[in-house]
């Protein structure tokens, strides 16, 4: 027997004992997907709470977000001493119009971002998922949750003697184990944004975002 949370239960022959095995979560008739993107060279002078990644779901099903990973490095100029780098993940509701600016990611091409060829095309549009290039993204029309879903704080390297790492590669902003109480689920016209809450003065930097998700008709 296999549960919805990706756990298989099997009876041992001759003993009746149950064996528990962790297995991939069922994705039903739709599919599972992954996307990795990087910004251009961002200025330290981004205004507070600048959006650098937007993920708007405009389909008709549900999106189960498995994980959101980030990394960031100094690009060409080290930071001046000041506030630490702060990056957050926030849920957006009633998202009725896409954001603007940056680079929009295309999902209508066959096999785009699928974890398996036979999966359905993602319900994401070709304009609703965006990564910043050299400036903050335009917000679009949406309502952000009052509080952050997740937040990280990292040092802003201030000297060339350092290696320039701000956030280590693969650092999770969101990472749900199968045993967690409930996954992060997005419905139609909902989504996520990654925001640069604050960075030190001067300097330039580049960030990367990886998001893994599944799409299901029901949960």
C-alpha positions as CSV (number, residue, x, y, z in Angstrom):
1,X,0.0,0.0,0.0
2,X,1.2,3.5,-0.9
3,X,0.2,6.6,1.0
4,X,-0.3,10.1,-0.5
5,X,2.8,11.4,1.3
6,X,5.2,9.1,-0.5
7,X,5.4,6.2,2.0
8,X,5.0,2.5,0.9
9,X,3.9,-0.1,3.4
10,X,4.7,-3.7,2.6
11,X,4.1,-6.9,4.6
12,X,7.0,-9.2,5.2
13,X,6.4,-12.7,3.9
14,X,6.0,-15.2,6.6
15,X,6.0,-12.8,9.5
16,X,3.2,-10.3,8.8
17,X,5.5,-7.4,9.9
18,X,5.2,-4.2,8.0
19,X,8.1,-2.6,6.2
20,X,8.0,1.2,5.6
21,X,9.8,2.5,2.5
22,X,10.1,6.1,1.4
23,X,9.1,6.4,-2.2
24,X,8.5,9.4,-4.6
25,X,5.2,11.1,-4.1
26,X,2.4,10.2,-6.6
27,X,1.9,13.0,-9.2
28,X,-1.3,11.5,-10.7
29,X,-2.2,12.5,-14.2
30,X,-0.3,15.8,-14.3
31,X,3.4,16.0,-13.4
32,X,6.4,17.1,-11.4
33,X,8.7,19.9,-12.5
34,X,11.9,21.9,-11.6
35,X,13.2,25.3,-12.6
36,X,16.6,27.0,-12.0
37,X,17.2,30.6,-12.9
38,X,19.7,33.3,-12.1
39,X,19.5,37.1,-12.0
40,X,21.6,39.5,-13.9
41,X,24.0,41.8,-11.9
42,X,21.9,43.4,-9.3
43,X,22.8,46.7,-7.6
44,X,23.1,46.9,-3.8
45,X,20.9,50.0,-4.1
46,X,17.7,48.0,-4.8
47,X,14.9,49.5,-2.7
48,X,13.7,47.6,0.3
49,X,11.5,44.6,-0.5
50,X,12.4,44.4,-4.2
51,X,11.1,41.4,-5.9
52,X,13.8,39.4,-7.8
53,X,11.8,36.2,-8.6
54,X,8.0,35.8,-9.3
55,X,6.1,32.5,-9.6
56,X,2.5,33.1,-10.6
57,X,0.2,30.1,-11.2
58,X,-2.5,30.9,-13.7
59,X,-3.7,27.4,-14.4
60,X,-6.7,25.6,-13.0
61,X,-5.2,22.9,-10.9
62,X,-3.1,23.0,-7.7
63,X,0.7,23.5,-7.3
64,X,2.4,21.6,-4.5
65,X,5.7,23.4,-3.8
66,X,8.4,20.9,-2.7
67,X,11.3,23.2,-2.2
68,X,12.7,26.7,-3.0
69,X,16.5,27.0,-3.0
70,X,18.6,30.1,-3.3
71,X,22.2,31.2,-3.6
72,X,23.9,34.6,-4.0
73,X,27.4,35.9,-4.7
74,X,29.2,39.2,-5.1
75,X,29.4,40.1,-8.9
76,X,31.9,42.8,-9.6
77,X,32.0,45.1,-6.6
78,X,32.2,44.1,-2.9
79,X,29.8,45.7,-0.4
80,X,30.4,48.5,2.0
81,X,29.9,47.6,5.6
82,X,26.3,47.9,6.6
83,X,23.1,45.8,7.1
84,X,23.3,42.1,6.3
85,X,21.7,40.7,3.2
86,X,18.1,39.7,3.9
87,X,16.1,37.5,1.5
88,X,12.5,36.3,2.0
89,X,9.9,34.1,0.4
90,X,6.3,35.4,0.5
91,X,3.0,34.0,-0.7
92,X,0.9,36.1,-3.1
93,X,-2.9,35.8,-3.4
94,X,-5.5,37.1,-5.8
95,X,-2.7,37.5,-8.4
96,X,-4.7,38.8,-11.3
97,X,-2.0,40.5,-13.5
98,X,1.6,39.4,-14.2
99,X,4.6,41.3,-12.9
100,X,6.8,43.2,-15.4
101,X,10.4,43.5,-16.3
102,X,13.2,41.0,-16.0
103,X,13.1,37.8,-18.0
104,X,9.9,35.8,-18.4
105,X,10.3,32.0,-18.5
106,X,8.5,30.0,-21.2
107,X,6.6,26.9,-20.3
108,X,4.6,26.2,-23.4
109,X,7.4,24.3,-25.2
110,X,7.2,20.5,-25.2
111,X,8.9,18.9,-22.2
112,X,9.8,22.2,-20.6
113,X,11.0,21.7,-17.0
114,X,9.3,18.3,-16.7
115,X,10.9,15.7,-14.5
116,X,9.7,13.0,-16.9
117,X,8.9,13.3,-20.6
118,X,5.4,11.8,-20.3
119,X,4.2,14.4,-17.8
120,X,1.7,17.0,-18.9
121,X,2.8,20.5,-19.7
122,X,2.9,22.8,-16.7
123,X,-0.1,25.0,-16.2
124,X,2.3,28.0,-15.8
125,X,1.9,30.7,-18.4
126,X,4.8,32.1,-20.5
127,X,4.6,35.5,-18.7
128,X,3.8,34.7,-15.1
129,X,7.3,33.4,-13.9
130,X,10.0,36.0,-14.0
131,X,13.6,36.5,-12.8
132,X,15.2,40.0,-12.4
133,X,18.0,41.1,-14.7
134,X,19.5,44.3,-13.4
135,X,16.6,45.9,-11.6
136,X,13.7,44.9,-9.4
137,X,10.6,43.3,-11.0
138,X,7.4,45.3,-11.4
139,X,4.8,43.9,-8.9
140,X,1.8,43.2,-11.1
141,X,-1.6,43.0,-9.4
142,X,-1.6,40.8,-6.3
143,X,-1.9,40.8,-2.5
144,X,1.1,39.6,-0.5
145,X,0.7,37.8,2.8
146,X,1.3,40.0,5.8
147,X,4.3,38.0,7.0
148,X,7.1,36.1,5.3
149,X,6.8,32.4,4.6
150,X,10.6,32.1,5.1
151,X,13.5,34.4,5.6
152,X,17.3,34.1,5.6
153,X,20.0,36.6,6.7
154,X,23.5,36.4,5.3
155,X,26.7,38.5,5.5
156,X,27.6,40.9,2.7
157,X,31.3,40.4,1.9
158,X,33.1,43.7,2.2
159,X,36.6,42.8,1.0
160,X,38.2,41.1,-2.0
161,X,40.1,38.9,0.4
162,X,36.9,37.0,0.9
163,X,35.5,34.5,-1.6
164,X,32.4,36.6,-2.4
165,X,29.8,34.1,-1.2
166,X,26.7,35.7,0.2
167,X,24.4,32.7,0.4
168,X,25.8,29.2,-0.2
169,X,24.5,27.2,-3.2
170,X,21.4,25.2,-2.5
171,X,20.4,27.0,0.6
172,X,16.7,26.2,1.3
173,X,14.2,29.0,1.6
174,X,11.5,26.3,1.7
175,X,12.1,22.5,1.9
176,X,9.3,20.2,2.9
177,X,10.1,16.6,4.0
178,X,7.4,14.0,3.2
179,X,6.7,13.6,6.9
180,X,5.7,17.3,7.3
181,X,2.2,18.1,8.4
182,X,1.1,19.8,5.2
183,X,2.7,20.9,2.0
184,X,2.7,24.4,0.6
185,X,-0.2,24.4,-1.9
186,X,-1.0,27.2,-4.4
187,X,-4.3,27.5,-6.2
188,X,-5.2,29.4,-9.4
189,X,-4.0,33.0,-9.3
190,X,-1.7,32.4,-6.4
191,X,2.1,32.3,-6.3
192,X,5.4,33.0,-4.6
193,X,7.8,35.9,-4.7
194,X,11.5,36.0,-3.6
195,X,12.3,39.5,-2.3
196,X,15.5,41.3,-1.5
197,X,14.4,42.8,1.8
198,X,17.7,44.7,2.4
199,X,21.3,44.7,1.2
200,X,24.3,46.8,2.2
201,X,25.1,50.0,0.4
202,X,27.2,49.9,-2.8
203,X,28.4,46.7,-4.3
204,X,26.8,44.4,-6.9
205,X,25.5,40.8,-6.6
206,X,23.8,37.9,-8.4
207,X,21.3,35.5,-7.0
208,X,20.0,32.1,-8.2
209,X,16.7,30.5,-7.4
210,X,15.6,26.8,-7.9
211,X,12.0,25.8,-7.4
212,X,10.6,22.2,-7.5
213,X,6.9,21.6,-7.6
214,X,4.2,19.1,-8.7
215,X,0.8,20.0,-10.2
216,X,-2.3,18.0,-9.2
217,X,-6.0,18.2,-9.9
218,X,-6.8,17.6,-6.2
219,X,-5.0,17.0,-2.9
